[in-house]
Each structure stands twice: as C-alpha cells, then as structure tokens.
Amino acid sequence: MPRYGTTARTPASPRDPAVLVAPTPTPPPPAAANRWDHASIDDVLGESRILLDAFAAPVRRDKHLATRRVLEWLARLPADIWQDRWLLGGDPQPPGWVPPEFVGPRRWQYFTGIGVLIILGVVRPSYPWLFGNRPQHVYDAYRRRHQADAFAELERLAAQRVGAPMHARQALTILTRLVIYTGKDLHELHVRDLTAYAAARTATGRYATALAFAYDLLRAIGGLAGAPPSFRQASARGQLTVAELVDRYPIACRPMRDVLVHYLAERAPALDYNSIATLSQILSEHFWVDLERHHPGIDTLHLAPEAVQAWKQRIRVLPDGRPRLHYEAMLLAVRAFYLDLQHWAMEQPELWAQWSAPCPITEADLRGTVKEKRRRQARMHERTRTLAPLLSRVVAAAEQHLDRAGRILIAARAAAPGEEFVVDGARFLRTGKPTKHWQPTALLVRPTEPCGPRFDATVEEDQAFWAWAAVEVLRRTGARIEEMLELTHLSLRQYQAPTGDTVPLLQISPSKTDHERVIPADPDLVAVLARIIRRIRGSDGRVPLLQRYDFHERCFGPPLPHLFQRVSLGRLAVISPTYFNQLFKKLAARAALIDVDGSLITFSAHDFRRVFATETVNSGLPIHIAAKLLGHLDLNTTQGYVAVYPEEVIRHYRAFIDQGRARRPRDEYREPTDAEWAEFRDHFQLRKVALGTCDRPYGTPCHHEHACIRCPMLRLDLAQVPRLLQIETNTRERLDEAHRMHWLGEVAALEESLRHIDVKKQQAERLRQQTQHDESGPTAFG
C-alpha cells in the first residue's frame, strides 16, 4: 500500500444513489387508547368511589373531595379530552407546581386528586412529571389495580435476583411508569418504549441504572417477544452507515456531502469501522465543515492558497488552545482524499473528474511529520522510563489493597449492623439498623478510628480484586487492554512436551493486527488466571457465557466464557475498558505515585504493555522474540515501544545475531541425528537440581556457577523445602563463625545468600498457597 494517495479500495458500487440515504429513525410506538377520554365527571367520580372503598370513611371523604375539585379544575381548560386538558394545565409545569386554585392549605388536594386520576388511568403524566414528583404510593396502588397478577409475578422474579434488592424495586418502578405513560399491557410493551424511557431519563441528567434489570424481568414473564437477550443489545445502535457518519456534521454544501459519502463508501470495505468513523470525522468536521465555517458558501475543492494556509494553522491547536498532538494524521487523510480523487478521475472520469483538484497538502507539509513522530516517540520513551521503576509500587499497592479489602469484607460480614470491628489496628463500624427484619441493600462500612467516608465493603473488595487481576495479567503478558478483555476460559491451553512436562499456554485472540498469537504462561500468571476462574465460576462449576460488546466495531461478539466478567447493575457483564481506567487511577492514588511537580502519576492499560516490552528486552530477550510476544508485525514498532537508547538496542540485537551465527553450523537446517535429538531431549532431564528445576533455555550455560540459591531461574520444588531449611541453618552457622573470625568478605557473601534464601522461602510459601487453591499444575485451568 502506498504511503498516501491512490489508496487501495474495494468499490461498493458505481456511485449507488442508495448510499446517500441514511435510515430514518423509528419513532416510539404510540400510546394505547384511553377509555376515559370522553367520560363525564360523574363517571370518573363513580369509579373513584370503588377505588376508595378500602379506606376509612374520613380518608375516603377527603380523597373524593380532592378528586372532584381536580376534575372541576381540568374541566375548565380548553380541550375535549381529559389527557389534553392535563397537558394544557399541569404536566408542563415544574415539580411541586400547583394551580392557583390549590395554593396554600388546599395544596394537598391537588396532588391527592391527581394521584387518584393516575391510578384510574384518566390522565397519563409524562416521564419528566413522574421523575420530578415521585408518587411512590401511587405506583403501589396502580400495581394493585392494574395487571395485579403480572406485577406480582414480576415482584417474585425480582426477589430471586440475589444481591440486588435495590435494583428490584427500581425495576418495578420503571415498569410501572412505562405502563402509566403508555397505557399498555406489560406484554404489549415494545423495546422502543424502553429506549424512549431511557432517553427521557438521560435528558434529566440521570441514568436509569435498573432499566436493564426491568428489561430482563419483562422478558421473563413473556414480554418483548423476539427481542434480543439483553437491553444493552436491544438499545445499541450498532454501526452507522457511511451516510449517517457524514451526517453527524452540519455540511451546508449538499454536493460536497454526497462526494464525501461516496468516497467513504469506496474506502469502507477495506477499513475497519473505527478507522472509517475516524476518517469521516477528519474529512467532514475537521476539514470541510471548518472551511465552511470560515468561508461561507464554499462549494469546490479548488482551494485558495490563503484558505489552505489558514486551515493548516487552525488544525494545529485544539478548541481549548492546547496543541494538537496528531495533526499530521489530518494532513495525511486530506492528501489521500485529494490524490485518490485524482487517481479515480483517470479511471472513471464521468464519476470523479469534476471533483479532481490540485492537492493542498504538499511534500513540504509532510516533512515535519517525521520530526513530530520522533518527538511523540521520545515522549513515550520518557513516560516509560518514568513508569518502569514505579511498577513494583503499583503491584505492591494492588496486592496490599486486595488483602486488606478481603479481610475487611470477612470481618464486616461477621459483624451485625451497628457493631464495630477492628482490622489492622483500624476500627470500623458496620452501618445499619440492628433490627430483626432489616434487610440491607449493601454491606456499608464506615471507618471510625481514624474517621473516613462510608464505603461498601463488597464493592471495595470487588474493585480491589479486578484491579489486582488486571495489573498482573497486563504486566505479565504485555497484552493490549482489548486483548485482555477478550480472554476466555477457552484461551487457556496446555502443551505436552516430549519429556512429559505440561507447559501452560495463553492464546491471545486477534485484535489490532488481526494476528493471533500464543504465549507461554509462567507459574505466577497461571495462579492469577486460576484465581480469576475460581471467582467467576457459577454454581454449576462453569464460567458463565456472555456476549462482549466491541466498542471499536460497535457490535456484540458470540457468547463465550469471558474471564473478565463481574456483576454490574444487578446482572453479569464483561468489564469495560473505562472501568479499568478508573481502577488504575484509584490504584495510582493509593500507591502515592507523585511526580516531582506534585502531580499524580497514573498508569494506563497500555503503559503496562510498554513497560513489559522494555523490561523483557533489557533482560536479554531478543527484540524479534519480544515482537512475537507483543504481536507486532514490524520490528520497528517494537523498537518504538522499548524505552532504551537505539544504539543499545542495535548493539544487543547484533550481538545476539553474531553469537547465534557463531554457534550454529551452516548445515543447521538438516535433519538432526539421533545423538543430537537425544542430547536435546536429555537437556530437560539435566535441568533437575537438588532444590527443584533450572529453567534456563536450552543451549545456554549456567551464568551463576551453579549457585542455585542465588539464581532467579531456579523453580523450587515444594518437596525440597526441608533441604532449603537445612541450607539456611548451615548458612547461619557459617555466618556466626565468620563473625567470630572477622571474615568480613565471607560475612557479606553469606548475608547475600541468606537474602536469596528468604526469597526462595517466600516463593515456596506462594507455591504452597497456589497448590492448596488449585492455582498451579495441570488442573489449574480446569
């Protein structure tokens, strides 16, 4: 593919007119007919008497009087039906408003009478009115009068949802509002009714958190026939058409709009959705709409030099005045647009010749892009060099937070509401009422010594776990955040070596480069993945199947046993990248990562990938092997990730190549002899040492002179822990002797050995815990 211009394309159609038409949005279904529209005041009052029979006589009399006066007020409004009168008088008003007739002591009559009319179905308030006044007692009475059996079944199903009592009540409220507003039966509600409710709720600045739960309940009683399995899938717009992508921006010149639509339609089959959406924004908003804003009436691609220069200066800065870091991408997109039109005009002059024009982006404009790319790479290297030494602090903070949050959760569950408990010397109070029938909706805890804000212990532990799990997986695999979220139980594989050893493998699904890869999983990564699997398993012992929403492609994937899933808003869902970004910011604050200027240093998901690349190459891994682990198709991309000096990278890489050539004979591609194969096979047996197994690569000598205690390549065998303790005892005896004899050199060497023995003991303890929890060995992924 060329660098710019004459871009490869897959023509969708020769200027098909249908490409220019955007789908018309479907309006919400109309409300059901209202049988009370033309009823008289006496008819409504007669029905209200039946409704009020359950109340005591004084209450019944007051409610009947209030209903009459509200009906008399509505009857004076200039409309033919009760609903229109209501819309003229009371519904457009702000919450708490009452007509002048009801100001003062008679205020209660207005809200009491309206409540009775709502329960009867005479008036149907709009969503904003219901949101603002919150007549909860009216909702309860409405459910008892209308479709009582269906609402009772909804309450029964909602009560079965473990851990979501608050969402259950909110879901019932949502469904009640839907029925009140639309006048429909629960089984007649349409998906568009729920999306209209969501839009109305969003317009008030709030989000209907229980709407997805209400959707599930409605489907459980047989409603929403033929609808998708979740509200997220039902409400997702999916991929926009090319015409819709362009129409997001106010282009005044219709012919230019059509050219952009056809151009993007020609390019779309060769690009992914995120790329075509970005390209449409650059050409439509940042290029043509910007030109129309500063040059009203422009209708040609033949641009004046002064207009071009002014546009180039404007795109260098963002609307808030900050410099735009990727303005060269806009130059390249516009240049490709012009050169493509020129090239296509020679192939199909009848279609494109009238729009062919001299390209305003010259070679001189693009020379600065190389310098800007180097500056961007330098900034990335500087950030990686800053973050690499801080990774250990982030890991330690994640582990400590998870451990402490877990102990707080255990202690809070054991404590009664209103009871205090102590964790790590700090006192906590479990809030709530210590009554027999009180059912808490959350396990809320408030620190008392020292004082602090109240928090949900369950949520705190859940966030601590997923922050720790994400940090461990990202820093040990170098995977992209999207690749991590696409990991499933099926991604875990095992390879049986000829020696009988089982090697765990992690299969990374195609992501940015559409290139699948498999990486070996070390024992620590196996333990992390096994712990995740144990946490998310269902009661049947299996990982639940979920469909993941791809934010880039705007589509849902197939049902798979995703590893990164949690309960959100009362239902299981695959975790989003935004959630992890929030967790990483909290983790950075907890680790107190403060820069020299006092600002907080935060880790993004991609920072772990860059640190992984830097540390693996600096540790001696050949850069082309690192490229395979990272999934890079170009070695230059990997060099851009590695935050070391280029000279050092090249020197290490060339030294590796020279050493490899010196060791390998010219006929190395021949079939190995029996003796050579036996030597290779026996190498894995020769790795067995007294304390465990040596993990150094085949064909490499021991660089530690067989000092296994100090070697990081030693994988300790739990059965050899007693031998390790004997070595520790012997070393301490020798250290005492060295102290007595003042052998200071021997003292330093023995103290260093004891430090490494402590590390090996910690490794043994970690392996023991992993073995107890089935987080190691061939059964870890089972």
N, C-alpha and C positions, 0 to 999 in steps of 0.2 A: 504494500500500500504506500502511495506517495506521502511525503511529509505534510503537504497541504495541497488543496485543489485536486481536481479530477478524481474525487473520492469514489471508491468502489461502491456501486449501488445495485439494488435489485428492484427494478421498476415494478411498482404495484399495478399500474395501469397507465395508458397513454392519456394523461390529463382527464381522468374519470370525473365527471361532474358530481358524482355521489360523494367523492372525497371531501367536497367543500361543505357538506351539510352536517351540522352537529345534531346529535339526537335531542329531541325535545324532552325536557324533564317531565316526568309523570307526576301530575298533581295528586294530592292525597284523596282517598275515596270520600265521597260526600257523606254527610251525617244522615242517620236514619230519619224517617218521617216521624213527626211528633203528634200524637193523637190529641194533645191538649191545646193545639194551636188556636182553635176557634171555640174552645169551651168557655162557658159563662163563669162569672164569679161564683154563683151559687153552686155550679157543678164542681168547681175546684174546692170550695169550702166543704161541700158534702164529702168529697174524697178525703179531705184533710181530717174530718171528724173520725173516720175509720182508722186513719193513721195514728191519731192521738188518743185512741181509746185506752191504750196501755198506761197512760199517765194518770196521776192523781187529778181530782177534779179542779183544784186551783191552777195547777200547771197546765191542764188541758184548756181551761178557760183563757189563760194568758196567751198561750200559743195560738189558739183560734183567733183571738183578737188581733194579734200581731200579723197573722196571715191575711186577715181581711183588710187591714189598713195598707199592707204592702200591695195587695191586689188593686185596691182603690187608687193608690198612687200610680201604679203601672197603667191602669185603665185610662188615666188622663193623658198619657203620652200619645202622640200622633202616629199610630201604627195599627195594623189589623190583627196581628197575632201576638201572643204573649212573649215569644222569644225576641221578636223585633222590638217590642216595647222595652224589654230588658236591655237590649243592646243600645237603644237610644238613651236610656236613663242611667243604669247602674254599672254596666260592665266596663266601659272605657275608663271609669274613674280609678284613681289610685287606691291602694289597700287602705282600709279603715274609713273610706269616704262614706258619708250618709247624705241623703237628700235633705234639703232644708226642713221638710216636714217632720223629720225624725231627729233633729239636733237636740241635744240636751237629755232630759230624762227619758225621752222616747227612743233613744238610740238603740236600746236592746230590741225594740220591736222590729226594726229594720232587719237586723241580722237573724233574729228568730224566724221572721216570716220568710225571708229568702231561703233559710235552711229548710223549711218545710216544703217550699216550692221546688227546691233542688231534689229533695228526697222523692217527691211525687213525680218529677220529670217534667214539670211545667216549664221551667227555664233551664238552660244549659250554659252555665258560665264558661268563659274562655279559660284557657290554661293560665294566663297571667293573673286573672282574678283568683283562681284556685291556689296558685302559688303564693299570692300575697296575703290571703285571708286564712288559709289553712284550717278549714272547718272539719277537724278530725272527727268530731262527734257526728257530723252529717254523713261522713263516709261510712261509719259503722252502721248507722241507721239505713243508709242506702243499700248496703250489702244484705241487711236482714230483709229488706222489702223486695229487692230485685235479684233474681237468679241466686236465691239463697243456697241452693244445693251446690251450684257450681263454685260459689265463693267459699263454701265450707270445704269442698274438695281442695281448693287452692290453699286454704289455711292448713289442711292436713299435710299436703305435699311440702309446703314451705317449712313446716315444723320438722320434717325429716331431714332437711339440709343441716348437717352438723356444723356448728361453729358460725352460723350466720343468722341469729335471731333478729338482729337489727335490720339486715337486708331483707328478711322475710316480711317484716312489717312495711318497709318502704316499698317492696314489690307489690304488696296488696294495695297500698295507697295509689301507686301508679296505675294499676289495672282499674281501680275504682274511678280515678279521674278520667281514664280513657272512655269508660262506659258512660260516665256522666256527660262528657263533652260530645261524644259521637252519638249517644243514644242507641248503640248497637248491643247485640248479644255478645257475650265473651267469645263465642265460637265464630262470630262474624267479623271480628277484628282482623285487619289486614296489616301486613308488615309496614306499609306506608303510614298507617295510623301511629305506629310506634316511632317511626322516624320523624313524623311531624311533631310528636310529643317531645322527642329528643331535641329537635330544632328549637321549639318553644322554650324548653328548659335552658338550653345553651344561650338563648337570647337574653335571659335574665342574669347571665354571668355565673351560673351554677351548672353542675353536671349531674345527671340522673344516674348515680352510681349503681342503683339496684335495677336499672332497666334491663340489663342482660338476664338477671335473675327472673324478672317478670316475664321475659320472653320464654325462658325455659319452663316456667310454670304454665304458661298459656299453651305451649306445645304438649305439655304432659297431660292436659285434660282434653286433648284432641283438637285444639285450635291451631290456627296458622297452617292449615293443610298445604303440603307441598313446599313449605318454606325451608330455608337452609337450617342446619342443626344449631346454629348459634346466632345471636343478634349481631355479633361482630361481622359475620359473613353476610348476613342479610342487609346490613346497613353500609357495608363497604362499597364504595363507588366503583372500585376496580380501576383498570387502566382507561384513561381518557383517550378518545380518538384524536387524531392529529388536528382536526378542526377545532375540537374543544381545547386542546393545548394552546393553540394560537389565540382563540377567542377569550382566553383568560386576560388578555391585554387589550386596551382600547385603541385599536388601529383604525384611524379615520379613513385612510385610502383603501377602499374595497378591493381594487385590482391588486394592490400590493399584498393585502391579506391573503388573497387567493393564490398568489405566487408563492408566498411562504408556506401555505398549506400544501400545495403540490410539491414543493421542494422537499419538505419534511416527509411527505408521503413516499417520495422516491428513496429517501435515505432510511426510512424506518425499518424495512426488513433486514437491513444489515447491522442495526444497532439494537442494544437492549433498551428497555423502556426508560430507565433512569437517564441514559445518555440522550435519547430523543427528547425527553422532557427538558433537560438542561439546555440542549441546543435550541429548542423552541423559545426558551426564556431569553437566551443571549440574542438571537436574531429578532425576536418580536419586541421584547421590553427594552433591553439594553442598547439595541441598535436602532430599529425603525421607530418605535414609539418615542425614544429620546430625540431622534431627528425631527419628528412631527411636533414635539413639544417646543423645540427651539426654532423650527422653520415651518410654520403652519402652511398647509396647502401643498406640501411636497408630494410628488407623485411619480418620481423617477429615481432609478438607481444611479443616474449620472450625477454625481455629487460635485458641488463646487469645492475647490481646494480649501477655502476658508472654513466651510462647513465640516469638512473631514478633520481638519486640524483641531477645531473646537471640540468635536466629538471625541477625538483621541485624548484630549486633555481632561474631559469630563469623566471618562471611564476610569481614569487613574485613581479617583477617590470615591469613597462610599458616600451615601447621602449624609452621614453624620460627620464627614470631613476626614475620616481616617483613610490612609492609603489602601487601595485595593491590592491584595497580595497576588491575585491570579488574573490580572487584567490582560496578560498575554494570551490567555485562553480565548478571550473575546476577539482579539486581533486575528488569531488563527481561524476561529469559526467564521468570521466575516470574510476573510480572504478565501477560505474554502468555498463559501457560498458564491462569491463572485466568479472564481475560477471554474467551479462546477457549471454555473450557468453558461460561461463562455464555451466550455467543452461540449455541453449538451446542445448548445445552439448550432454547432457544426454538425452534430449527429441528427438533430431534429429541429431544423430552423423554423418550421412552421409553428412549433410549440414554444420555443425558448428564445428565438432570435431577438424579439422585441425587448427582452429584459436583459440581454447581454450588454455589459457596460465595463469600462476600464476599472480595474480593481483599485480601491483607495488605499489598500494596505500593501506597502512596498517591502522589498527585501531589507531596506534600511530600518523599517519599523520593527522587523523581527530580529535584528541583530541583538537588541537589548534583551530578548527573551532568554538567551543563553546565560547572560550575566545574572538575570533575575532568577533563573533556575539554580545557579550556583549559590546565590545568596539564600534562597529557600533551603537548599541542602545544608548550607552552613548553619542556618538557624535550627534545622532539625538535628544536626550533629551536636550543636551546643546544648539543646534541650536533652538529648540522650545522655551526654556526658554529665549533665546536672542530675538526671534522674537515676542513673545506674547506681551510684553509691547509696541512694536512698531506698532502693528496692528492699533491702533487708529490714529496714524500719517499717515499711508498709506491710511486709509479710508478718513481722512480729506483732504489729498492731492488730492485724486481722486475726491472728491466732489467739491473742490475749482477749480481744473483744468477744470472739466466739466462745471461748472457755468461760469468761465471766458472765456473758449473757445466758449461757446454758445453765450455770449454777443459780443465777437469779431466777430463771424460769422454774427450775425444780423447787426452789425454796418458796416461790410465790404460789405455786400450785398446792404445796403442803400447808400454806397459811390460810387461815379463814379471813373473810372480809373484815377489815378493821384491825387485823393483827399485824404486829411488827415482826421482822426477821432481820438477820444480820448476814451479810456476805462480804468477805474480805475486809472486815472491820467497819463497813458502812452499814447504817441502819436504813431499812426500807419499810414502808407501810403499804400493805395491800388495801387499796381504797374500796369502798362499797359499804353496803348495809349488812351487818351480821344478823340477818333475819332468816327465818326458816324457808320462806317461799321466794326469796330474792334470787333472780336468775341473771347474772351479769352477762353483758354482751361482749365484754373484753376483759382481759386479765390486767387491770390497771395497777400500776405501782408508782409510789412517789418516794424519792429519797428524802429522809428526814435529817440525817446527820452524815455528811453535810446536806443542806437543803438543795433541792433541784426540781426541775419540772417533772410533771407526771408523764409516764410513758406506758405503753402496752408491752408487757414482758414477752408475750408470744410474738408480736411483730418485731420487737428488738432482736430476739434470738433468730428469727427467720431472716432478717436483713443481715445479721452478722454471719450466718451460715453461707448465704449466697455471695456475700462479698468475699469471704474466705475462699469459697469454691472457685469463683471466677478468677481471683488473683492466682491461685495455684494452677489452674488449667492454662491460663494465658501465659504465665511466666515459664511454664514447663513445656509448652508445645509451640509457642510463637504463632498461634493461630489468630486469624482475624476474628473480630467480635461476631460477625455474621457466621463464620465457620464454627465458632464455639456454640452458638445458639442452635446450629443445625445438627449438633452431635446427638445421636440417638443410641439406644441400647444395641442397635444393630451395627454401630460404628466400632464396637469393641470386638476385636478378632484375636485369635491365638495361632501362633505358628509353631509347629512341631519340628524342632531341629533334628538332624540325623543322630545326635548324641542322646536324644530323648528329652532334652530340656524344652520347656514350653516358654516361648517368647511372646508376651502380650503386644499387640499392635493396635494402633488407633488410626482408623480410616477417616480422613478429612474429606468431606464432600466438596464437589466443585463449587467455587464461589466466584471470586472476582475474575479469575483467569479461565474458568470452566475446565480446570485441570485437577483431576482427582489425585490424591497422594496418600501414602501410608507411612506413618512414623512409628518407631518403637516407643513403647511406654515403659519408663523406669518404674521401680517398685513404689516410689513415692506418688507418682501420677496414678498408678493402679489403685493405691489406697484412697486417693481423693475421689476417683471415679466410682469405686466401690461404695464409698460413704454416701455419695450422691444417690446411687441406685437404691441403697438401703433406705434412704429418706423418702424417696418419691414412690416407692412400691405401694401398690394398692393392697387391699385386704386379701385379694386373690393371689398375691405374690408376684404380680406382673406390673410392669411400668405402664401407666395409662397411655392410650393412643390419643394424640392431639394433633390438630392441624395448625401449622405455624404460618403467620402472616408475614410475607416478604415485603418490607417497607420500600424496597427499591423497585421491585417489579409490580407492586400493588396487586398481589394475588395470594391465595392460600395454597399451601402445599398439601400433600396427601396425609392421612392420619398415620403418625409414626410415634414410637415410644421415645419422645424427646427427653433428654436428660435434664435440661434447664427448664423445669416447669414448677409452678407454685400456685397456691390458691390466691386468686385476686378477685376482689368484689364478690366473694361467695362461690366462685367456680374456678376450676383448674384452667390454666392458660400458660402458654410458652412465654417466658420472660422476655421483655423488650430491651433493646439496647439502651433506651433512655433510662430505664430503671437502674441498669448497672452504672451508667454515668453518674447518677445521683448517689449511688452507694460508694463509688470511688471518691467523690468529693467529701462525703462524710468520713470516709476512712482516712483521707489525707489530713483532715482536721483533727481526727483522733490521734494520728501519728505525729502531729505538730510539725508538719513539713513547711517550715517558714524560710523564705528566701532572705537574702541579705538586705533587701529593701523593706522587709516586713510583710510582704505579700505571701499568700498561701500558695504553695506548690501542689498542684494536683496531677494525678496520673489519669490519662485517658486509656481506653482499652488498647489503642494502637501503640501507646508508649511501651506497654509490656512486650509487644512484638519487636520493637526496635531494640529494647534492652536485651531481649533474648538473642537477637541476631548479633549484637555487639559482643556479648559475653561468650557466645559459642565460638565466634571467630577468634576472639582474643585468647580463648582457652586452647587454641591449636587446631580446631576443626577446619579443614579446608573450605575455602569460601564457596566452591562449587557444590560441596555437600550441604553447606548451610542454605544455598539457594534451593536445593531439592527439598529440604525440610520446610522452608518458608513458602514453597510453592511458586517461586519466581521463575519465569520463563527466560529472563535475561539476567546474566551475571552482573551487568551494570546496575540493575535495580537493587540487587543485594549489596553491592558496594555502596550505594546511596544510603542504605539502612545502617551500615556498620560505622559507628562513630569512632573511627581511628584515622590516623593520618594515611592518605593514599599511598605514600611511599612504604609504610609499614605493611599495608595490605598486600601490595605488589611483591614486596620482598618475601613475606611469609609464603605467599602463593607460589612464587617461583622456586623458593627453597623446597617446598613440598614436591613440586614437579620434578626438580632435579634429583631429589632423594629417591623419588619413585622410579625415575628412569635408571638411576644407578643400581637399584636393587633388582629391577625386572630385566630378564634376558629378552633378546629380540624376538625369540620364538615363544613368547609367553601366551600366545593365543592358541597354541597347540593343545591337544588333549592331555590332561595331567596323567602321569604314570601312577601305577598302584602305590608306589612308595610315597610319591608326593601327596596323593589323596589320603593315605594313611597318616602322614605327618600332619596334615591339616585337621583330620578328624581327631587325632590324639591330642591336638593342642588344647581342645576344650576339656579333656580329662586332666591335662597337666596344669590347668588353672586351679585345681584343688590344692589349698594350703591348709595349715593347721587350724586356722580360725574361720575358714569359710572358703570363698571363691574369689579369684582375681578376675576382674572384668576388663583387663587391658586388651586392646584389639589384637587380632591375630597378626603375627609377624613383627610385633614391636617388642623391644627388650624391656626389662624392668629398670626404670629410671631411679628407683628408690633403694637399690642394692638389697632387695628382698627384706626391707624393713617394713613388714606388713602392718604393724601397729600404726605407723605414721602415714600409710598410703591411702589416699581417698578412693582408689579403685577397689579396695577390699570390700566385699559384700559378706558381712558377718553371718555365720550360721548360729542359730539360737542354741543348738546343742553344744556349741563350744564356748558358751558364756562362762561356765566354771573354769575353763582353761584361761579365759581372759582375766578372771578374778585372781587366779594363781599368778599370772604375769604381773598384775597390779601389785599384789602382795610382795612378790620378789623385787619389783622395781622400787617400792617404798623402802624395803630393807637395804637395797643398794644405795638409795638416796641418803638414808641415815648414816651409812658408812662413809659416803662421800663427804657429808657434812662434818663428820668427826675427823676425817683425814684432811679436810680443807682442799679437796679436789674440786675446785670451782668449775672447771670445764666439764667435769663429769656431772656436777650438780645441775648445770644448765641443760645438759643433754637429757638427764633423767627427768627433770621437770617438764621438758618438752614432750617426752614420751608419756608422762602421766596426763598431760593435757590431751593428747591424742587418745589415750585410753578412756578418758572421760567422754570424749566424743563418740567412741565406739560403744560405750555403755549406754549413752543416750540413743544411739542407733538401735541397739539391742532392745531397749525398752519400747521404742517406737514400733519395731518389728513385732514384738510380743503383743502389743495392743492391736496392731493390724491383724495379726493371726487370730486373736480372740474374737474380733468382729468380722472375720472372713473378708478382710480387705487386702489380702495378699495370697499369692498362689493361684493355681489354675481355676479355683472355684470363686474367685473374687467377683467376676462379672456374671456369675450365674443368676 
